[in-house]
Amino acid sequence: MTALRRAAAEASAQLIMALFGLAVGVVAGTAAALFGMGLSRIAPFAEARFSFNVWFMPLAGLLTAALFRLFGDGRQGMGAVLAAARGEGKCVGLRTVAFQFAGTWSAHLFCASVGREGAAVQIGAAIGGNIGRSTGIAGADRTLLVAGMAAGFSALFMTPLAAFFFALEVTFCGKLRPRVLLPAFAASAAAYFTASCLGLARAEIQTQAVFSVDLCGKALLLGGACGLAGLLFSLSRKFFRAFFSAAAPDPFVRAAAAGVLLACLSFLASGRYAGLGTGLISAAEAGGVYPLDWLLKILFTAATLGAGFIGGEVTTMFAAGAVLGTLLAEPFGIPADLALCLGYAAVFGASTRTLAAPVFLGGEVFGFGAFPWLVLACAAARVTSLGADVYGNMPKFFPSRKKRLPLPKPLYGAPPKRKNRLFSLSR
């Protein structure tokens, strides 16, 4: 009877958390959907007025720096979210939602080369974590924080399966917590249906290819190349953050100077690498890309985020991967539509150190007919990325950051008259 009671209690707890997961999915999905709908209107507006708006890019950086200096609590970005999910940091505050809306919308309004995934995931994490904390259930804050991450990703990209696996993979890195599975899946599904009701739709690109052993080998090679591109993305992000922090320690000086520099470079490139990169994806579909488009998009995004702008990386990874896949299609002898699909997913997987998430994302966007090649390409990309990701993990052959290298200075600094253990260590 004792074992039966334990099983019943565990089932009840799982059911309760699943119901909370549904609630998180609805709330976080609504917030992420509104965030995405705003971006869908801001991006065309900024693109149409690029030559004027781009010169206000420093204002977006200054706004972000001011928000974090005045209202921040010293914990920023996906690093803070992942630390909270693993029990290594405090729950992400609800003010993060306002920060992400204001910072990301302003960055896109003034043509910065940033994505949107990071903002949506942090919005969902903040909502989920605070709902969990208000329940009074032990561990509910961490569980629902992960559910909120899945909800934010799902509502923004309309890919519930990829969102579910993404939240689990980036959070636990192979050390799965079974109790998170049901709430995270419930939140991802609820966010997807909520966003659908609000009018969001998934971008779909159909691809067709006939299965062959020869094509499997080519998919592995393409995936390996995409893994190296993902490694470059991760290393570039780390380099530019360290560079800008060293060159301009004051966050306001850094925001203004980097904003002017990036605005000039973006203007010289005629805005080709500004914003999300959806224009590059369209160009890749039409076959109208240049050999260095993928590299320049990576460098523009890494520099923009390294300078302190907020938004995300995933959509820009999609763009860089789509371009790289298209460019390698003919040399590798892969159908162009399939190569675009594999590059789109594999660079994302390599840059985020995930495997199931890019495979399912490729299936949801391009159709599951490409599933066998997605598995091969994403697995190869995961190997050649050497375990690096844009969230701070570096290849194992690099010196230990804790033992040999000082931690990089925080982008915005801790607020005055507050002590923050994380930032005191980083100094």
C-alpha positions, 0 to 999 in steps of 0.5 A: 500500500505504501508503494501504491500511495507513493505512486498515487501521490507522484501522479497527483503531483505530476497532474498538478504541475501539468495544469500549472504548465498549461497556465504558464503556456497560456500566459507566456504564450500570449506575452510571446505572441504579442512580442512577436506580433510587435516585431512583425510590424516593427521590422518592415517599418524599420526596413522601409526607413533603413537609411534614416533609422539606422543612425539611431542605433546608439539610442537603442544601446543607451536605452538598454544600458539605462534600463539595466543600470536603473532597474536591473538586479545584476543578472542578465541574459540567458545565462541568468535564466539557465542558472535559475533553472539549474538551481544555481541562481535566483528566479528571474524577475518579472521586470525582465519581461519589460526589459526584453520588450523595450530592448528588443523592439528598440534594437529592431526599430533601429536596424540592429542585427539581433534575433528574437528567440532570446527575448521570447525565452526570457519572457517565458522564463520570467513568467513561468518562474514567478508563477511557480514561486507563487504556488508555494510548491517546492521546486515549482519555480524551477520546473515552471521556469523551464516550462516558460522557456518552452512556451516562449519559444513555441509561441514565437516560432510556432514549433511546439516540438522543437520548443519542448526539446530546446528548453530541456536540452539547453537547461539540463545538458544531458542531466534530465529531470523527469518531473519537468517533462509533462509541464514543459510539454503542456506549456509548449502545446498551450503556447502554440494553440494560444499563439495560433488563436492570436493569429500567428502562423509558422513559416513553412518551406516544403522540401523533397528529396529521394532517399539514397545512401550517397545523399546520407554521406553528403548530409554528414559533410554539410552538417560538419561544415555547419558545425564549424559555422556554429563554432565560429558563431560561439567564438565570435560572440565570446570575442566581441563581448570581451573586446567591447568590455575591454575597449569601453568599460562604461556601459553607456560609452560602450553602447554609444560607441558600438552603436555608431560603429555598427550603424556605419558598417550596416549602412555601408552594407546597405542593411543587408545584414540588419534585423532578423535576417529573414531577407537572407533566407528569402534570398537563399530560397531564390538562389540570390546570395553572396559567398560571404553572406553567412559569415558577415551575418554571423559577425554582425550579430555577434558584434551587436550582441557583444556590444550589449544589445539584446534580442537573440541569436536563433533567427540570425542562425537560421539565416546564416545556416540557410545561406551556407546550406544554399552555397554548399548545395552545388559543390556537395551535390545536394538538392538546393531545397534540402541543403537550405533545410539542413543548413537552417537547422544544423547551424542552429543546433551547433550554436546552441549545443542541441540535437533533438531541437534542430531536428524537430524544428527542421521537420516542423518548418520543412516537413518531416520528409527531410527527417533522416538527413536532418538527424545526420546533419545535426549530429555531425554539426554537434560533433564539429562544434566541439561542445561550444555554444552561444550561452558561454560553453567553450571547447574543452581544449580551451583553458578553464575560465575559472582557473586561468582566465578572468571572467568577463566584466558584466555588460551593464554592471550591478546597480549602485548600493547593492552587492551581487555575488555573481558580479563581485566574482566576475570582477 
